[in-house]
Amino acid sequence: MSDILNPSLAPSGYDKINWVASYMPILNKIKKEFEETKPLAGMRVAMSIHLEAKTAYLAMTLKAAGAEVAVTGCNPLSTQDDVAAALYDQGFEVNARHGVTMEEYEEHLKKTLSIRPHLMIDDGGDLTSLLHGECEAYAENLIGGCEETTTGIHRLFARQQSGQLRFPMIDVNDADCKHLFDNRYGTGQSTLDGIMNSTNLIIAGKTVVVGGYGWCGKGLAMRAKGMGAVVIVTEVDPVKAIEAVMDGFTVMPMEEAAKKGDLFVTLTGCRDVIHGSHFDSMKDGVLLANSGHFDVEINKTDLEARAVRVWQRKPNIVGYEMKDGRILNLLAEGRLVNLAAGNGHPAEIMDMSFGIQAKSIAYLASHKGALENRVYQVPREIDREVAAIKLSALGVSIDRLTDEQTAYLAAFN
């Protein structure tokens, strides 16, 4: 039994889905292929992923492949209720509402898994965690699954290293057509979109502190610089720190950056990137935002403990007044600002990521029983196929190796 806010919101959801579908040529082609070949016929798919229009179109693509699909969110604030209603109207099992409590969020995850899926798509690792614990019985039919994001991959490798991973998982996050574009260009643009949408403040002239210089951090730093910001990067990895320096950014510890920044954004997948003493030295009026998967990168407990007043200043912005009168502004409750306070990544970017997802799910289905219980990288041929479809949609052609060139390169392998 589905749990959504209001079925009557479906028309608005359809408008959003139809809009993004117009700009997702990769999924359009895969969907047409799946309608003919039905690679998921008779299978059940559980999805926990940010439930908005692009995700809905991925779910519809998997349904076109013959699957029964159950959908929920992967964050209490990223679900768009009208999109959830549209999927429900299409006959999907949907358990997701915007702004649910953590208890309701977990119940939605459990209800999604109760279909006893053959395949799953996870975003952050919450479904996987439940299938290794309280919902272990629901994994009885599971062939395998795909993980969308960096945080979930960290959790998967931890399970694999401890010998506890109970089924095969594909690391979609590290596919070239995912992290090179989604993490970099998608996060860079959508994070600033969410911040500007919430604050109505300018980026140019501000000092933007980027916590973490992975692919997401690189994308944000690049976009903030392009919009006229002074960019400071903080890192714990010396190699990434050198890269940031050579890319033209100032690098320093967060303890120093805290005194200088106007806007702080964390993108690490770790906890307590900004904490206690950092808040003590920040300027009045700073903006605090997170684009990492979980709301632990900015320590909200430390922030609240220092506040003499906490109040909702406007939608998606909570003010924390310090004892000395300074006000620090937390955006989107410290959750993913690009989704909790925006519309997520652009459709053209998610088209590539979800093209990888759709093809990887079909790959798992076709390799039932042939894979070990470990983390697999996306097969290279899937990456290349998605890239080729994208190039074709852009009207771009490239060279091909001649037989002689192929033989020459093979001689060195």
N, C-alpha and C positions, 0 to 999 in steps of 0.2 A: 504494500500500500504506500503510494507516494506521499511525500510531505513537502508541499510547496506553499508559498504565501497566498497566491490568488490566481486561479486558472484564467480569470478574465483579462489578465495582463498579456495573454498570448499574442494578440495582434502587434503590440509594440516589439515583442521578442522576435516575431517573424520579420519585421522590418529590419531589425539589426542583423539577423542571420542572412537575409537576402542581400543586404548591403555588403557584408564582408565576403559572401560567396562570389560576388562580382569581381573581387580582387584576389581570388585564391585559385589561380589556374592549375596549380599542382594537384590540390585536392579534387578539383573538378575533373581532371583527367583520371585520377586514381578512382574516384567514385564511379565514373562511367565504366572503367575496367572492372571494378568489383561487382557492378550490377550484372555484368555478363558472366564472370567467372565464379562468383559466390564462394570465395576462399574461406569464409567463416560460417558457412551453412551449418545450422544446428548447434552452434556454439554460443556460450554466454560470456559477455565481456563486462567487467566492472571497471568504472572510471572514477578516479578521484583527482580532479584537476580544476583549476580556476574556472568556474562555470560562467562563461560569458559567450558572446556570439561565435567567436572562432572555435572554441571548444565544442559548442553545439554542432557546428558543421562537421567537425571530426566525428562526433558521435553519429551523425546522420550518414557519414561515409561508411562507418563500420556497420551500421544497420543495413546499408545498401549491399554490403558484402555477405549478408545473410545472418548476421549475429543478432541475438537479443541483448540489448545494452541497458545497463543500470548506471546512472550517473549521480555523482554527488560532488560537492566542492572540496577544496583542499585548504581552505582558509575561511574563517567565519565572516570576513568582510568582503570577499571578492566575488561572491555570487550575485548575479544580476537576476532579480526575481522575474522580470518579464521574459528573459531567455529561458529560465527554468520552466515557466508556464508554457512556452512554445514547445519545448521538448515533451512535456507532459501531454500536451494536446496531440503530439505525433505518436503517442503510445509508448513513450519511454518510461521506465521506472526512474523517477527523479526524487531524490531526497536532499533538498538544499534550500535554504532561505538565507537572505542577507541578514547579518547581525545576530546569528544564533549564539547561544552560550556554548562554552566548551563541552558541557555535558550533551547538549543537543547535537553539536558537531560530531562528537564521537558516536552518538546513536545513529546518525545518518551514515557514517562510515560502516557501521555494523549492518545496517539494513541493506546497504549496497552489496556487501559481501555475502549476505544471506541467500543470494541467488546461486551460491556455490559456483563461481565463475570458472570457465575453462582458461580465460585469459584476462589480464588486467593492465590498466594504465595507471601508474601512481605518480604523484607529484609531491615530493618531499618525504615519502616513505611511510605515511601513516597507515595505508592499507597493508603494506608489507609487515609493519610492526604488529598489527592486529592478527595477521595470519600466522605469526610466530608466537602468539600468546593466546589471548582470550578467544579469538575466532579461528583457532587452528583447525577445527573440524571443517570449516568452510573451504579449505584448500584441497579437499579430497579429489576434485576434478582438475586442479590447476595444471596447465601445461607450462605456463610461465608468464612473465609480464615485462613491461617496459617502465623505466624510470625517467622522468622528464628533467629533473633539476639537480643542481650541484649538491644541495643538502641531502637529498635522497640518495645520491651516489655515495656520499661519505658514509651514510648509514649502511648501505648495501655492502661496501667493502669491509666495514667493520664486522658485519655478520659473516662474510666470506672468510675473513682472516681467522675468526674464532671457530670456524667450521660449523656454523649454525644456519647457514642459508639453506632453506628447504626446497627451493625450486629455482629454475633458471630465470635470470633477469637480463634484459638488454639495456645497456647504458646509452640511452638516446641522447642524454645531455652532452656527451663528448663526441658525437658525430660531427663531422666538419660542417654539414649543412644545418646543424643546430647551433653549436656554441659560437662559431665564427660570425654568425649573423644574428640569431635570436639574442644571445647573451650580450653581444656587443652593440649592434645597432638597435635592436629592440629595446633592451634595458636602458640604453643611453637616452633614446627619445622618450620612451613612455614614462620613465622616472621624472624627467623634467616636466612632461605634460601634467602628471599628477600633482607635482608641487605647484606649478603655475596655476593650475585649475583651482587648487585649494586656497592659495594665498593671494593671487592677483598681484604678485610682486615681480619686479624685474630680476633677471639673472645677471645682466651686464653690470660690471662694476662691483659685484659682490665677490667675496672670497669664499670659494666653495671647497670644503674639505671632503675628500673622497676616501672613505675607509675601506681599503682593500683594492689591489690592482690586478685582480683576475680579469677575465674577459668582460664581466659586467662593469667592474670599476674602470677598465680601459674605455668602454663605450661611454660611460657617464663623463669621465674626465674630458674626453674628446669633444663631446657635445657641449659641455659647460664652457670649455675654452672657446669653442666656436661661437658661443653666444655672448662672449665678452667678459667672462668671469676670470678672476685670478684663481688658479687651481692648486691646492695642496693635496698631496697623496700621503696616506699613512699605510705602512706595511710591516709585516713580520718576516716576510721572505726576502732575503737579500737580493736574490736574482730579480724578482719582480720590482724591487725598489730601484735597482740599477736601470731596469727597463723604463720605469717611470721618469727617472732623471734624464735618460737619453731621449725620451719623448718630449722633453721640455718642461716637465713639471717639478715643482719644489717638493721634496720629500723630508718629512720630519716625524717624530713621535707624536701620538695623539695628545700627550700632555702639553706639548708646545703648540700644536695646531689648535687646541681648544681655546687658546687666548686670541687667536687670529680670525677664526671663521665666522661667517655670517650664515652660511647654510652648511649643515653637516649631513652627509648621506653615507650609510653603512651598506656594504655589499660583499660580505665575507663568507657567510654561512657558519660563522662562529658566534659565540656569545660575549657579552660585556665588552664590545669594541669601544663603546662610550659608557663610562660609569662614574661613580662617586666623585672623585677629585676633578674630573674633567668638567663637570657641571659647575664647580666652584669658581672656575676661572673664565667661564664663557661670558661674552658680551650680552648686554641687554637686547632682547628682541631676536635672538638667534632662532633659526628654524632647524628642527631635528627630524630627519626622515630616514627610513630604512627601505632598502630594496633587496634584502636577504629574505630567505623563505620564511623563517620564524621570527616572532616578535621578541627576540632575546638579545639582539645586537646592541640595542640601546637599553640600558638597565633601568627599567621603569620604577623598580622598587627604590633604587638609590635616588632617582629623580623626585619621586613623591615624598621620600623621607626628608628631603631638603626644602620642600615647599611649605609655605605658610598659607597658601591659597591655591586651589586647583579648580579650574572652571572651563566650560566649553566656550571658546571665544567665537567660533563660527563652525559650520560643518567641517569635520575632519581636522580641526585644530583645537587642541587643549592647551591652555596656558598654565604654566607652573610659576608662581611668584616666589622668588627666593627671599630670605630674611632681609637682604639689603635692598629690596625693591626691584631687582632685575626680573624680567619675565623671559622664560625659556618656553618655546612653542613646539609641542610634539605633534607631528602630523600623522593621521590615520592610525592612532593608537600604537605607533611603532611597528605596525604591520606593513606588508608590501604596499608602498605608497602608489606605485603605478597601477595597481589593481583596486586597492581599497579606496583610493581617491581619484581613480582614472579609469580608462577603458582597456588598460593592458597594452601589450605590444601591437604594433600595426599589423593589419591583416596580411600584407605581403610577406612579412617576416614569419608570422605564425604558420603561413602556408607551407613554408619550408620545413619548420619543425614538425608540424602535424603530418606532412607528407612522409617524413621519416617515421613517425609514430605508426601511421597506417600500414606502411610497408613492413615495418618490423613486427607488428602484430600478425600480419599474414605470414611472415617468415616463421614465427613461432608456431603458428597453427600447422604449417607444412612440415615442421620438424618435430612433431609430437613424439616424445619418447627417445629422441636422438641426442638431446642436450643434457649436459651434467648440471648439477645444482651449483652454479657459479654465475658470475657476472660476465656477460659477453659484450664486446663492442659491436656496434652496428656493422653488418657486412658492407664491405667497400662498394659492392655493386649497387646497393641501395642508395648510399650517399651520391654516387655518380649519376644514378638515374634521376634522383630528385634535382640535382644540379643541372642536368641536361634539360629537364622539363622547364626549369626556371629560365635558363638561357633562351630556350625556344620561345617562351612567353614574352621575353624582353626583345625578341627579334635579333638576338645575337648569335652568330655562328663562330666556331673556332676551328683550328686546324686539327687534322687527324694524322697519326703516325703512318708512314708508309711501311710496307712489309720489310723493307731494308732497315728502316729506323727501328722497328720492333725487334728485328733480329740482332741489331747492333746493341741495343740496350739489354737484351736477354743474355748476351754473352758475358755480361758483368755480374749476373745474378748467380 
